[in-house]
């Protein structure tokens, strides 16, 4: 998954990073 897409999806969802198991970009 693209980092930019991941960041955009995360921001759109309004959820915290800890809810994701994927490592930071």
C-alpha distance matrix in Angstrom:
0.0 3.8 6.4 8.6 7.1 6.8 10.2 11.6 10.9 12.4 15.2 15.9 16.2 18.5 17.7 18.1 15.7 17.7 16.6 13.2 13.2 10.1 11.5 11.8 10.0
3.8 0.0 3.8 5.5 5.2 6.1 8.6 9.9 10.5 12.2 14.2 15.3 16.4 18.2 18.0 18.4 15.9 18.6 18.0 14.7 15.2 11.8 12.3 11.4 8.7
6.4 3.8 0.0 3.8 5.4 5.0 6.1 8.5 9.8 10.4 12.2 14.1 15.2 16.4 16.1 15.9 13.3 16.2 16.2 13.2 14.0 10.6 10.2 8.4 5.5
8.6 5.5 3.8 0.0 3.8 5.4 5.2 6.1 8.6 9.9 10.6 12.2 14.2 15.3 15.9 16.3 14.4 17.8 17.6 15.1 16.7 13.6 13.5 11.2 8.4
7.1 5.2 5.4 3.8 0.0 3.8 5.4 5.0 6.0 8.4 9.8 10.3 12.0 14.0 14.6 15.7 14.3 17.4 16.4 14.0 15.7 13.1 14.0 12.5 10.4
6.8 6.1 5.0 5.4 3.8 0.0 3.8 5.5 5.2 6.0 8.5 9.8 10.5 12.2 11.9 12.6 10.7 13.7 12.8 10.3 12.1 9.6 10.7 9.5 8.4
10.2 8.6 6.1 5.2 5.4 3.8 0.0 3.8 5.5 5.1 6.1 8.5 9.9 10.5 10.8 11.2 9.7 13.3 13.1 11.2 13.6 11.4 11.7 9.3 8.3
11.6 9.9 8.5 6.1 5.0 5.5 3.8 0.0 3.8 5.4 5.1 6.0 8.5 9.8 11.3 12.7 12.2 15.8 15.0 13.6 16.3 14.4 15.2 13.1 11.9
10.9 10.5 9.8 8.6 6.0 5.2 5.5 3.8 0.0 3.8 5.5 5.0 6.1 8.5 9.4 11.5 11.3 14.4 12.7 11.5 14.3 13.0 14.7 13.5 13.0
12.4 12.2 10.4 9.9 8.4 6.0 5.1 5.4 3.8 0.0 3.8 5.5 5.2 6.2 6.3 7.8 7.7 10.9 9.7 9.0 12.3 11.4 12.9 11.4 12.0
15.2 14.2 12.2 10.6 9.8 8.5 6.1 5.1 5.5 3.8 0.0 3.8 5.4 5.0 7.0 8.8 9.6 13.1 12.4 12.3 15.7 14.9 15.7 13.6 13.8
15.9 15.3 14.1 12.2 10.3 9.8 8.5 6.0 5.0 5.5 3.8 0.0 3.8 5.4 8.2 11.1 12.4 15.5 13.9 14.0 17.4 16.8 18.3 16.6 16.6
16.2 16.4 15.2 14.2 12.0 10.5 9.9 8.5 6.1 5.2 5.4 3.8 0.0 3.8 5.5 8.9 10.7 13.2 11.0 11.7 15.3 15.4 17.4 16.4 17.1
18.5 18.2 16.4 15.3 14.0 12.2 10.5 9.8 8.5 6.2 5.0 5.4 3.8 0.0 3.8 6.9 9.5 12.0 10.7 12.1 15.9 16.2 17.6 16.1 17.3
17.7 18.0 16.1 15.9 14.6 11.9 10.8 11.3 9.4 6.3 7.0 8.2 5.5 3.8 0.0 3.8 6.6 8.5 7.0 8.9 12.7 13.6 15.2 14.3 16.2
18.1 18.4 15.9 16.3 15.7 12.6 11.2 12.7 11.5 7.8 8.8 11.1 8.9 6.9 3.8 0.0 3.8 5.5 5.7 7.8 11.2 12.3 13.1 12.2 14.7
15.7 15.9 13.3 14.4 14.3 10.7 9.7 12.2 11.3 7.7 9.6 12.4 10.7 9.5 6.6 3.8 0.0 3.8 5.3 5.5 8.4 9.0 9.4 8.5 11.4
17.7 18.6 16.2 17.8 17.4 13.7 13.3 15.8 14.4 10.9 13.1 15.5 13.2 12.0 8.5 5.5 3.8 0.0 3.8 5.3 7.3 9.2 9.9 10.3 13.7
16.6 18.0 16.2 17.6 16.4 12.8 13.1 15.0 12.7 9.7 12.4 13.9 11.0 10.7 7.0 5.7 5.3 3.8 0.0 3.8 6.7 9.2 11.2 12.0 14.9
13.2 14.7 13.2 15.1 14.0 10.3 11.2 13.6 11.5 9.0 12.3 14.0 11.7 12.1 8.9 7.8 5.5 5.3 3.8 0.0 3.8 5.5 8.0 9.3 11.9
13.2 15.2 14.0 16.7 15.7 12.1 13.6 16.3 14.3 12.3 15.7 17.4 15.3 15.9 12.7 11.2 8.4 7.3 6.7 3.8 0.0 3.8 6.5 9.3 12.1
10.1 11.8 10.6 13.6 13.1 9.6 11.4 14.4 13.0 11.4 14.9 16.8 15.4 16.2 13.6 12.3 9.0 9.2 9.2 5.5 3.8 0.0 3.8 6.6 8.7
11.5 12.3 10.2 13.5 14.0 10.7 11.7 15.2 14.7 12.9 15.7 18.3 17.4 17.6 15.2 13.1 9.4 9.9 11.2 8.0 6.5 3.8 0.0 3.8 6.5
11.8 11.4 8.4 11.2 12.5 9.5 9.3 13.1 13.5 11.4 13.6 16.6 16.4 16.1 14.3 12.2 8.5 10.3 12.0 9.3 9.3 6.6 3.8 0.0 3.8
10.0 8.7 5.5 8.4 10.4 8.4 8.3 11.9 13.0 12.0 13.8 16.6 17.1 17.3 16.2 14.7 11.4 13.7 14.9 11.9 12.1 8.7 6.5 3.8 0.0
